[in-house]
Amino acid sequence: MTIKAIFFDLDDTLFSEIDYIKSGFNNVSKVLATRLDLPSSAIYKQLLELFNANPGNVFNRLFDELQILYSDDDILSLVRLYRKHRPTIEFCSDVIPCLMQLRAEGIRTGIITDGYKETQNNKLKALKADRCFEHIIITDELGREYWKPHPFSFELVRDWLQVDFNEMMYVGDNPGKDFYIGTIYPIVTVRIDRNGIYSNTPYLHGVKEKVRIKTLLELPNMAS
C-alpha cells in the first residue's frame, strides 16, 4: 500500500466533540444566567445532565424543567448562540505527533468535515487547524447536498493533489457516514475509536471501515 495523502474527519477524530458541547453549554449558560437570574454553574450542570440522558431538544427540556414558558424563537436564539460561539477545544494528544511524522515521510494531509459552516469554521479557528493541514474542506460550504457520504469532496482532493483514489486514506469515527466512500472509490477507510458520541451509530448500509485503530500514532506505519 502506497499512501500519498491522508484526510481526516474533524469531530471526535481530531478533537473530542464532548469538549465542544461542554464549551457551547458553558457559553449558553452564562447568557441564560443573566436572563433568568440563576447561577450559570447550575444551568451548565443541568444542560449536561439533560444531554447525557438524551441529546435531543436539550434547550426545550431545560425550560420545561425550569417551568419557564418559551417560544420557538427562544430556542432558535439559543441554538444560534451555541453554534456561533468560539469554542474552547484542543487537538487530541496524538494529532500533532502523527502529523509531524506524516509530514516527514512526505505524506500530504487535510480535513474533510461535515457540519454547519460557521460552526465548523469556529472549531477550525480555535484549533488553528490551517497551520497543520494543507487542505480543509467544510462540505457545507459546497452545499448541504455534498455532506458525507457524497463523494464530491473526495473528488476535489484527488484533483487538487493529483493523487489516485487508491493512494488516499480517510480517517473518521462515525459509522453512519465516514466509511461508505470506500464502496464508491478505492480509498482506504480507517476508523479511529475514541469512544465518541457517534461510536454506537449503525454503519450506513452495513459498510464498515477497512482498518480500525485506537490512536493516530498507528497511521504512519500503515501508510509507509
RASUL-V602159 format. One record per residue. SS is DSSP state (2 for helix, 1 for strand, 0 for the rest). PHI is phi as a letter, one per 40 degrees, with the letter a starting at -180 (999 if undefined). PSI is psi in degrees with one decimal (999 if undefined). Layout:
SS_PHI_PSI ; SS_PHI_PSI
This chain:
0_999_121.2 ; 0_b_109.4 ; 0_b_126.7 ; 0_b_-18.6 ; 1_a_134.3 ; 1_b_121.7 ; 1_b_148.0 ; 1_b_145.1 ; 0_c_169.0 ; 0_b_-66.4 ; 1_c_126.6 ; 0_g_10.3 ; 0_b_-48.3 ; 0_b_-22.0 ; 1_a_166.6 ; 0_c_119.1 ; 2_c_-31.6 ; 2_c_-29.1 ; 2_c_-37.5 ; 2_c_-43.4 ; 2_c_-44.5 ; 2_c_-41.3 ; 2_c_-42.7 ; 2_c_-43.7 ; 2_c_-35.9 ; 2_c_-40.9 ; 2_c_-45.7 ; 2_c_-40.8 ; 2_c_-32.9 ; 2_c_-39.3 ; 2_c_-44.2 ; 2_c_-32.3 ; 2_d_-39.9 ; 2_c_-42.1 ; 2_c_-38.5 ; 2_b_-4.7 ; 0_f_50.3 ; 0_b_156.5 ; 0_c_132.7 ; 2_c_-33.5 ; 2_c_-36.7 ; 2_c_-40.8 ; 2_c_-43.8 ; 2_d_-46.8 ; 2_c_-41.4 ; 2_c_-39.9 ; 2_c_-43.6 ; 2_c_-40.8 ; 2_c_-41.6 ; 2_c_-42.6 ; 2_c_-44.1 ; 2_c_-31.0 ; 2_c_-38.2 ; 0_a_119.1 ; 0_c_-2.6 ; 0_c_140.6 ; 0_f_45.9 ; 2_c_-42.4 ; 2_c_-38.8 ; 2_d_-47.5 ; 2_c_-30.0 ; 2_c_-49.6 ; 2_c_-37.3 ; 2_c_-45.5 ; 2_c_-34.4 ; 2_c_-3.3 ; 0_f_47.6 ; 0_b_128.3 ; 0_c_143.2 ; 0_a_161.0 ; 0_b_171.2 ; 2_c_-36.4 ; 2_c_-36.1 ; 2_c_-44.0 ; 2_c_-43.9 ; 2_c_-35.6 ; 2_c_-36.5 ; 2_c_-38.9 ; 2_c_-43.4 ; 2_c_-41.7 ; 2_c_-42.5 ; 2_c_-47.9 ; 2_c_-28.5 ; 2_c_-6.7 ; 0_c_152.2 ; 0_c_108.9 ; 0_c_157.5 ; 0_b_96.8 ; 0_a_164.1 ; 0_a_159.3 ; 0_c_148.3 ; 0_c_155.1 ; 2_c_-20.3 ; 2_c_-5.4 ; 2_c_-57.2 ; 2_c_-46.4 ; 2_d_-39.1 ; 2_c_-48.2 ; 2_c_-38.0 ; 2_c_-41.6 ; 2_c_-40.7 ; 2_c_-41.8 ; 2_c_-40.5 ; 2_c_-27.2 ; 0_c_3.7 ; 0_g_18.2 ; 0_c_128.4 ; 1_c_147.8 ; 1_b_153.9 ; 1_a_-175.3 ; 1_b_137.0 ; 1_b_115.1 ; 1_b_138.8 ; 0_c_177.3 ; 0_h_159.4 ; 0_d_132.9 ; 2_d_-38.1 ; 2_c_-42.4 ; 2_c_-47.8 ; 2_c_-36.8 ; 2_c_-39.1 ; 2_c_-38.8 ; 2_c_-46.3 ; 2_c_-38.9 ; 2_c_-41.9 ; 2_c_-35.0 ; 2_c_-10.3 ; 0_f_42.7 ; 2_c_-27.0 ; 2_c_-16.8 ; 2_c_-14.7 ; 0_b_-22.7 ; 0_b_142.7 ; 0_c_-42.6 ; 1_b_138.2 ; 1_b_124.7 ; 1_b_120.2 ; 1_c_110.0 ; 2_c_-27.8 ; 2_c_-25.1 ; 2_c_-20.8 ; 2_c_-28.0 ; 0_h_143.4 ; 2_d_-30.4 ; 2_c_-10.6 ; 2_b_10.7 ; 0_c_154.7 ; 0_d_142.2 ; 0_c_18.9 ; 0_d_137.8 ; 0_c_-3.9 ; 2_d_-42.6 ; 2_c_-34.6 ; 2_c_-32.6 ; 2_c_-37.1 ; 2_c_-42.6 ; 2_d_-46.1 ; 2_d_-45.0 ; 2_c_-41.5 ; 2_c_-46.7 ; 2_c_-10.8 ; 0_f_50.5 ; 0_b_152.2 ; 0_c_156.9 ; 2_c_-34.6 ; 2_c_-0.2 ; 2_b_7.7 ; 1_b_148.7 ; 1_b_139.2 ; 1_b_128.0 ; 1_b_122.7 ; 1_a_-175.0 ; 0_b_-16.5 ; 0_c_110.4 ; 0_c_-19.8 ; 0_c_-10.3 ; 0_a_-15.7 ; 0_c_-19.8 ; 0_b_-7.5 ; 0_c_-25.8 ; 2_d_-26.6 ; 2_c_-16.7 ; 2_c_-15.0 ; 2_c_-45.1 ; 0_b_154.5 ; 0_c_49.1 ; 0_c_136.5 ; 1_c_116.0 ; 1_c_135.0 ; 1_b_130.7 ; 1_b_122.3 ; 1_c_124.6 ; 0_c_95.1 ; 0_b_10.2 ; 0_f_45.0 ; 0_c_-173.0 ; 0_c_-14.7 ; 0_b_13.6 ; 0_c_-25.6 ; 0_b_10.5 ; 0_c_135.6 ; 0_c_150.1 ; 0_c_136.2 ; 2_c_118.4 ; 2_f_24.4 ; 2_g_10.5 ; 0_c_120.1 ; 0_b_166.2 ; 0_c_159.4 ; 0_c_-31.9 ; 1_b_144.7 ; 1_b_137.7 ; 1_b_161.8 ; 0_b_-24.5 ; 0_a_147.8 ; 2_c_-14.5 ; 2_c_-11.7 ; 2_c_-17.4 ; 2_c_-46.6 ; 2_d_-41.3 ; 2_c_-34.1 ; 2_c_-33.0 ; 2_c_-16.9 ; 0_c_999
